[in-house]
Amino acid sequence: MVKVLCVLYSGGKHAQEQPRLLGTIENKLGLEQYMKDNGHEFVVTDDKEGPNSVFAKEIVDAEVVITTPFHPGYLTKEIMATAKKLKLCITAGIGSDHIDLDAANEHKLTVAEVTGSNVVSVAEHVIMTILILVRNYNVGHEQVYRSKAWDVAAVAKDSYDLEGKVVGTIGAGRIGYRVLERLLPFNCKELLYYDYQDLPAEAAKKVGARRIEDIKEFLGACDVVTVNAPLHAGTKDLINEETIKYMKDGAWLINTARGAICNAEAVRKAVDSGKLRGYGGDVWNVQPAPADHPWREMSGPGGRGNAMTPHVSGTSIDAQERYAAGTKAIFDNWLAGKPQKPEDLITESGSYATKAYGNRVAQNQEAKK
Ligand code: NAD
């Protein structure tokens, strides 16, 4: 019998209206009955900020913590030091950067995420966001829906075809590759990727993607850049005032990976000035994003270029069912002492178990020498 602390977002009336909205404090990943039947203590909260939060108070004797990237319970080094019984951190979704992974290794915590659970959901959101920006959809929609106006030229002057454009992904893992696959029918001029790992030859051939190893060359070649890499020391602020200069004038930037990969002020300036024709995505460097976050207000000439949403791409109803089931599977494996699926493991027994967070497997080996 263990104590499990779970941080989810509040669903309010939406959770009543849609019982399949599993990632909410009301619907509790569908785990409430199961936890009760098995005698586990299951504390579920959305109160996660500061020393007086339920999260900070309840973690001190929890053995398992379940968090999501959508409403992240930030497992900092300091919080971890208070969590004397903690053994397992499950990310219900993908992306465990809200956990201090180096500290997790120091404490020999297992960090596992539900790998693959929402990769299709995110890839679809990326394709949608690319189209919204490239077609200048928002300006037209705003015109007819909010302003009750009709000005075709104002929309069309910044509306392009995706066909014939060069599109590149930073990170060609599960999501990045699915984005490339979904771009194939659009007859782009070229598909590129920037990653420190080569795609398997067969996979690269299937989508006809070319790897560029130099970030400046990569950014300079793309009309559309989509970011699909995890947040770690090597990707934080990767897109900043300096690197934006290497991008084509009028390029589009889409980031559904993690907000902090793109510098918020630098992106705002680039969109406002027209250097970038648009920026879109659903991830923010702090979540929930404050009301005065620069990405809420930014917009380029003619109101173009803002395709931001709250963090929703990976939390479609279909995705929630998959990451809820995956969370239970990880918990069950841990309880039964069974090995986790290797692809779900981020850290285990004091080491990184994945190459995706900055190739730290190599760093681990280096450190052990
Ligand atoms: P993945 O591990 O399959 O792929 C990540 C790829 O990024 C790997 O190929 C890795 O080599 C590459 N990479 C790592 N560091 C890099 C760097 N410095 N430069 C270039 N490439 C680098 O992961 P995935 O399933 O494709 O997910 C990627 C990320 O997307 C997650 O870590 C998460 O942060 C984010 N994500 C967001 C949502 C959402 O709802 N918005 C949902 C799921 C995942």
Boltz pocket constraint, residues with backbone or C-beta under 6 A from the ligand:
constraints:
  - pocket:
      binder: B
      contacts: [[A, 93], [A, 94], [A, 95], [A, 96], [A, 116], [A, 118], [A, 119], [A, 122], [A, 170], [A, 171], [A, 172], [A, 173], [A, 174], [A, 175], [A, 176], [A, 194], [A, 195], [A, 196], [A, 197], [A, 228], [A, 229], [A, 230], [A, 231], [A, 234], [A, 235], [A, 256], [A, 257], [A, 258], [A, 282], [A, 283], [A, 311], [A, 312], [A, 313], [A, 314], [A, 315], [A, 355], [A, 356], [A, 357], [A, 358], [A, 359]]
      max_distance: 6.0
